[in-house]
Amino acid sequence: MKLLRHWQQLQNLPPSVVTIGNFDGVHRGHQAILQRMLVTSRHQNLVSVVMLFEPQPQEFFQGKNAPSRLMHWREKVEVFRELGIDYVLIARFNDDFRALTAQNFVDKVIMPLNCQHLVIGDDFHFGCDRSGDVNFLRHAGLSSGFTVESTSTIAFGDERVSSTRIRSAIKQGDFALAEHLLDRPFSISGHIKHGDKIGRTLDFPTANISLKRQVSPLAGIYTVKVWGLDDKPLFGAANVGTRPAVNGKENRIEVHLLDFQGDIYGRLIRVQFCHKLRDETNFPSLDALKVAIANDVQQARDYFAALSE
């Protein structure tokens, strides 16, 4: 798979089948679109191209009031790689991009991709006034030389599978529902970095990773499985948030690994969220915080012990 970050990289792109969107979570509905694209890619001997927006449009327009993000773009790219996508183009969403009319979008975005076939969701809209939709694209394709296929909504339990629904499930601590909608457990990946070492002074050292999200889908204390440090997952308790008890400001994940020691700075890990224990709390003292962490860790031990019975 090749990652494209600049429009100049599109020169000499082979004839392609394209899909466009945020793909936040790359959930079952997104996967249906991607699988249709891959089928066409094989049958028509076209390369497969996914185009993403960064930042996601709602993040550009709403800032910190935007919906929380399920995946960093690098996490999306890894899923696309596993699925066998040939190219991923990350389009910078800025003032110039948002000013494009629907026809400009076709001329300046779709056509440079050497698009022969476009696969999109049935709710796809684009253009500065959102006038572009499936019918607009089909009409534009007749004169521009590409065909258009729209995919139907994927539902579960009489409700549409969507990033919004997954965010709601995660917020409510329903990780079983989130896993079903995503078709995999919800997790966040990142490289372990140096923190402020407060956990060590409390006898609970942590592995810290940045959220790299404008708005986090999580906040609180969770039981987690950590992948990437051993040939099997390690168990732990994780704090996700700004750590008000120690006057923290950066949104991060801090994981205390159960029964594990080692120098793991710089390692890439994937933190899988299993169960919410409680919300973040601003404790009156470090001693009170230490007692709460000890209780969290014991609850995590009990949780994983119960799973093994």
PLY file of the C-alpha trace (Angstrom):
ply
format ascii 1.0
element vertex 309
property float x
property float y
property float z
element edge 308
property int vertex1
property int vertex2
end_header
0.00 0.00 0.00
1.18 3.50 -0.79
0.32 6.54 1.32
-0.22 9.79 -0.60
0.01 13.12 1.25
0.25 15.60 -1.65
-1.75 16.08 -4.83
1.49 16.08 -6.84
1.85 12.40 -5.97
-1.22 11.64 -8.09
0.71 12.06 -11.34
0.74 8.82 -13.33
-1.73 7.17 -10.95
-3.10 4.08 -12.74
-6.82 3.85 -13.59
-8.60 3.48 -10.28
-11.70 2.65 -8.31
-12.18 5.24 -5.58
-14.04 5.75 -2.33
-14.10 8.96 -0.29
-14.98 9.73 3.32
-13.87 10.06 6.94
-14.05 6.33 7.68
-13.83 7.08 11.41
-13.66 3.67 13.06
-13.62 1.79 9.73
-16.74 0.02 11.04
-18.95 -2.61 9.38
-20.69 -0.02 7.21
-17.36 1.34 5.98
-16.10 -2.18 5.40
-19.06 -2.90 3.12
-18.03 0.07 0.96
-14.38 -1.01 0.95
-15.23 -4.60 0.03
-17.35 -3.42 -2.91
-14.42 -1.30 -4.06
-12.01 -4.23 -3.78
-14.34 -6.49 -5.77
-14.46 -3.92 -8.57
-10.69 -3.46 -8.35
-10.14 -7.17 -8.98
-12.77 -7.60 -11.67
-11.86 -4.50 -13.67
-8.09 -4.52 -13.04
-8.17 -1.11 -11.35
-6.09 0.06 -8.39
-8.08 0.79 -5.21
-7.88 4.30 -3.74
-9.29 5.54 -0.42
-9.38 9.30 0.11
-9.52 10.61 3.70
-9.95 14.13 5.07
-7.60 15.59 7.70
-8.76 17.17 9.83
-12.18 15.59 9.56
-14.59 18.28 8.28
-16.56 18.49 11.54
-13.28 19.03 13.41
-12.44 21.87 11.01
-15.81 23.56 11.44
-16.56 22.83 15.11
-13.16 22.56 16.79
-13.44 21.20 20.32
-17.22 20.94 19.88
-16.79 18.36 17.12
-17.76 14.72 17.70
-15.07 12.66 19.38
-12.70 10.80 17.08
-12.60 7.01 17.13
-9.35 6.63 15.19
-6.23 8.62 14.39
-5.49 8.62 10.66
-2.51 6.30 11.16
-4.81 3.71 12.75
-7.16 3.95 9.78
-4.26 3.47 7.38
-3.21 0.28 9.18
-6.73 -1.18 8.76
-6.70 -0.24 5.07
-3.33 -1.94 4.70
-4.71 -5.13 6.28
-7.69 -5.05 3.90
-5.43 -4.84 0.85
-6.09 -1.26 -0.31
-3.52 -0.07 -2.89
-3.44 3.71 -2.20
-4.60 5.98 0.61
-4.75 9.72 -0.11
-4.98 12.05 2.88
-6.54 15.30 1.66
-5.90 18.39 3.78
-9.29 19.89 4.67
-8.78 23.65 4.80
-10.44 26.88 3.65
-9.61 26.21 0.00
-11.05 22.71 0.18
-14.26 23.76 1.92
-14.84 26.44 -0.74
-15.06 23.87 -3.55
-18.42 23.67 -5.29
-19.79 20.24 -6.13
-18.54 20.59 -9.73
-15.14 21.83 -8.51
-14.98 18.73 -6.32
-15.48 16.50 -9.34
-12.97 18.40 -11.47
-10.24 18.98 -8.86
-10.60 15.97 -6.58
-12.17 13.01 -8.35
-10.72 13.45 -11.84
-7.04 13.77 -10.73
-7.46 10.33 -9.13
-7.86 8.83 -12.62
-11.17 7.51 -11.34
-13.00 5.00 -13.51
-15.46 3.88 -10.85
-16.58 5.54 -7.62
-18.05 3.63 -4.65
-19.75 5.74 -1.96
-22.28 5.47 0.82
-25.86 6.41 0.04
-25.65 9.40 2.43
-22.52 10.95 0.88
-22.74 14.75 0.38
-20.06 17.20 -0.72
-19.44 20.72 -2.01
-19.51 24.05 -0.19
-23.32 24.04 -0.12
-23.58 20.24 0.19
-25.40 20.11 -3.13
-23.32 17.19 -4.33
-24.82 13.74 -3.79
-25.07 10.35 -5.51
-27.33 11.66 -8.30
-25.01 14.60 -8.97
-22.05 12.23 -9.24
-23.86 9.87 -11.60
-24.71 12.77 -13.89
-21.16 14.14 -13.70
-19.76 10.68 -14.41
-21.61 10.47 -17.71
-19.63 13.41 -19.09
-16.39 12.78 -17.20
-16.00 9.07 -17.88
-16.55 7.37 -14.53
-19.35 5.23 -13.13
-20.87 5.49 -9.66
-22.06 2.83 -7.23
-23.75 3.61 -3.92
-23.92 1.12 -1.07
-26.93 0.61 1.15
-26.93 1.29 4.87
-25.76 -1.57 7.10
-28.00 -2.04 10.14
-27.79 -3.90 13.44
-30.75 -4.21 15.77
-32.96 -2.01 13.55
-30.45 0.85 13.81
-27.87 2.05 11.33
-24.24 1.12 11.93
-22.49 4.47 12.25
-19.57 6.21 13.91
-22.10 8.21 15.95
-23.68 5.04 17.33
-20.25 3.61 18.20
-19.27 6.81 20.03
-22.48 6.55 22.05
-21.79 2.90 22.93
-18.25 3.72 24.08
-19.44 6.67 26.15
-21.93 4.38 27.88
-19.24 1.75 28.48
-20.93 -0.77 26.18
-17.76 -2.17 24.61
-19.54 -5.36 23.50
-21.85 -3.33 21.25
-18.95 -1.19 20.02
-17.01 -4.35 19.15
-19.92 -5.73 17.15
-20.42 -2.49 15.22
-16.69 -2.13 14.55
-16.17 -5.84 13.81
-13.22 -5.77 16.24
-12.59 -4.64 19.84
-12.29 -0.89 20.35
-8.69 0.09 20.93
-6.26 3.01 20.68
-2.65 2.67 19.52
0.43 4.76 20.21
4.09 4.79 21.17
4.90 4.72 24.88
6.39 8.03 25.95
7.91 9.47 29.09
5.38 10.95 31.50
5.76 12.99 34.66
6.63 9.87 36.74
3.91 10.59 39.32
2.67 7.00 39.01
6.02 5.71 40.24
5.89 7.85 43.35
2.48 6.29 44.09
3.88 2.75 43.51
1.80 2.36 40.34
4.07 3.09 37.33
2.26 3.66 34.05
2.86 3.31 30.34
1.74 6.58 28.73
0.55 7.26 25.19
-0.89 10.43 23.66
-4.48 10.34 22.44
-3.71 12.49 19.38
-7.36 13.42 19.13
-9.00 16.84 19.27
-11.87 15.25 21.21
-11.53 11.92 23.02
-14.28 9.27 22.87
-13.23 8.06 26.35
-12.87 9.55 29.83
-12.37 7.66 33.04
-10.77 4.51 34.43
-10.95 1.25 32.48
-9.79 -2.34 32.52
-7.66 -2.92 29.43
-5.70 -5.48 27.46
-2.40 -4.24 26.04
-1.03 -5.76 22.84
2.46 -5.37 21.44
4.70 -6.06 24.44
4.41 -9.85 24.53
3.12 -12.68 22.38
-0.11 -12.48 24.37
-2.06 -9.51 25.74
-1.06 -8.01 29.08
-3.77 -6.92 31.51
-3.99 -3.52 33.13
-5.97 -0.58 34.45
-5.95 2.63 32.42
-6.77 6.24 33.12
-7.97 8.23 30.12
-8.21 11.98 30.48
-6.40 15.02 31.81
-5.72 13.69 35.34
-7.37 16.47 37.39
-6.06 14.97 40.65
-2.49 15.99 39.67
-3.42 19.18 37.79
-2.85 17.55 34.42
-3.78 19.28 31.17
-2.83 16.95 28.32
-5.37 14.31 27.31
-3.56 10.98 27.49
-3.83 7.29 28.30
-1.92 6.03 31.35
-1.85 2.25 31.73
-0.70 0.41 34.84
0.24 -3.09 33.68
-0.52 -5.85 36.16
2.49 -7.93 37.19
4.82 -6.50 34.56
8.11 -4.67 34.72
10.49 -3.58 31.97
11.88 -0.71 29.93
9.21 -0.22 27.27
9.65 3.43 26.29
9.21 3.95 22.55
7.35 0.68 22.02
4.19 0.71 19.91
1.22 -0.71 21.80
-2.48 -1.17 21.22
-4.72 -0.60 24.24
-7.99 -2.55 24.06
-10.74 -1.24 26.33
-12.79 -3.88 28.13
-14.81 -2.39 31.00
-15.30 1.02 32.61
-14.58 1.16 36.34
-15.37 4.79 37.16
-15.13 8.42 36.05
-12.06 10.58 36.64
-12.13 12.26 40.06
-10.25 15.21 41.54
-9.05 13.74 44.84
-8.18 16.03 47.80
-4.68 14.58 48.23
-2.11 12.24 46.69
-2.77 9.79 49.52
-6.44 9.65 48.57
-5.47 9.23 44.92
-3.15 6.34 45.84
-5.96 4.57 47.70
-8.28 5.01 44.71
-5.67 3.67 42.27
-5.05 0.64 44.49
-8.79 -0.03 44.42
-8.89 0.37 40.62
-6.02 -2.09 40.22
-7.70 -4.63 42.50
-10.95 -4.28 40.54
-8.99 -4.87 37.34
-7.46 -8.03 38.83
-10.88 -9.25 39.89
-12.34 -8.50 36.45
-9.73 -10.50 34.56
-9.76 -13.30 37.16
-13.51 -13.66 36.65
-13.03 -13.89 32.87
-10.63 -16.81 33.28
-12.97 -18.85 35.46
0 1
1 2
2 3
3 4
4 5
5 6
6 7
7 8
8 9
9 10
10 11
11 12
12 13
13 14
14 15
15 16
16 17
17 18
18 19
19 20
20 21
21 22
22 23
23 24
24 25
25 26
26 27
27 28
28 29
29 30
30 31
31 32
32 33
33 34
34 35
35 36
36 37
37 38
38 39
39 40
40 41
41 42
42 43
43 44
44 45
45 46
46 47
47 48
48 49
49 50
50 51
51 52
52 53
53 54
54 55
55 56
56 57
57 58
58 59
59 60
60 61
61 62
62 63
63 64
64 65
65 66
66 67
67 68
68 69
69 70
70 71
71 72
72 73
73 74
74 75
75 76
76 77
77 78
78 79
79 80
80 81
81 82
82 83
83 84
84 85
85 86
86 87
87 88
88 89
89 90
90 91
91 92
92 93
93 94
94 95
95 96
96 97
97 98
98 99
99 100
100 101
101 102
102 103
103 104
104 105
105 106
106 107
107 108
108 109
109 110
110 111
111 112
112 113
113 114
114 115
115 116
116 117
117 118
118 119
119 120
120 121
121 122
122 123
123 124
124 125
125 126
126 127
127 128
128 129
129 130
130 131
131 132
132 133
133 134
134 135
135 136
136 137
137 138
138 139
139 140
140 141
141 142
142 143
143 144
144 145
145 146
146 147
147 148
148 149
149 150
150 151
151 152
152 153
153 154
154 155
155 156
156 157
157 158
158 159
159 160
160 161
161 162
162 163
163 164
164 165
165 166
166 167
167 168
168 169
169 170
170 171
171 172
172 173
173 174
174 175
175 176
176 177
177 178
178 179
179 180
180 181
181 182
182 183
183 184
184 185
185 186
186 187
187 188
188 189
189 190
190 191
191 192
192 193
193 194
194 195
195 196
196 197
197 198
198 199
199 200
200 201
201 202
202 203
203 204
204 205
205 206
206 207
207 208
208 209
209 210
210 211
211 212
212 213
213 214
214 215
215 216
216 217
217 218
218 219
219 220
220 221
221 222
222 223
223 224
224 225
225 226
226 227
227 228
228 229
229 230
230 231
231 232
232 233
233 234
234 235
235 236
236 237
237 238
238 239
239 240
240 241
241 242
242 243
243 244
244 245
245 246
246 247
247 248
248 249
249 250
250 251
251 252
252 253
253 254
254 255
255 256
256 257
257 258
258 259
259 260
260 261
261 262
262 263
263 264
264 265
265 266
266 267
267 268
268 269
269 270
270 271
271 272
272 273
273 274
274 275
275 276
276 277
277 278
278 279
279 280
280 281
281 282
282 283
283 284
284 285
285 286
286 287
287 288
288 289
289 290
290 291
291 292
292 293
293 294
294 295
295 296
296 297
297 298
298 299
299 300
300 301
301 302
302 303
303 304
304 305
305 306
306 307
307 308
